[in-house]
Amino acid sequence: MINRVCVFCASSQKVAPKYFNVAESVAKVFADNNITTIYGGGAVGLMGRLADVAMRNHGEVIGIMPSFMMDVEWGHKNITELIIVKDMHERKKKLIENIDAVVVLPGGSGTLEEVMEVITLKRLGKFVKPIVFVNTDGYYNSLFDLFDKMIEEKFMRNEHRAMWSCVDNPCNIVEAIKLAPQWNDSAIKIAAV
Ligand code: AMP
């Protein structure tokens, strides 16, 4: 059963409508499949759109935000629950607690940092859930090229490719989560190259 999925995505308000459309579609897919959205708790950008549309479709949305962001009023005011944490580190830790998968939408440095941390933890066997990129219009192609380069140049192993998967369309997210290769703490044995 897929109950709780963490989404990493952009806070930018200025990105093209196609990216907002993807956030909307993800929210609808989650609502249709009774999946609770766990996210950074923001009210703007793709984060805000994801939360708004999930709430509008009677989904459950849990935001996790550090107190300094609450101080500048970045917190979403209309979600199921907004959990305030001490700092960015606690937020990232809490975002991936008791979840069934991570879904990554287009984003900036914050999104990239969040996904790289879960990939790094997965490589070490400390996080074992599926990680699915939604590659809207090839947004993440250059990141996948870099992963290829890392593997080709032996900074990572070919087996590490199984840590993430990629869909072009949000309607394939649930299937991608279900099809993700099993992973467990024995990954530590192949963490080093
Ligand atoms: P990015 O992909 O660079 O937009 O980063 C998304 C992450 O940036 C979020 O998880 C937050 O840590 C942070 N962030 C930046 N601006 C905001 C905002 N206005 N509201 C909420 N989070 C934000």
Residues whose N, C-alpha, C, O or C-beta is under 5 A from the ligand:
A	BS01	AMP	C9 A10 S11 S12 G40 G42 A43 V44 W74 G107 G108 S109 G110 T111
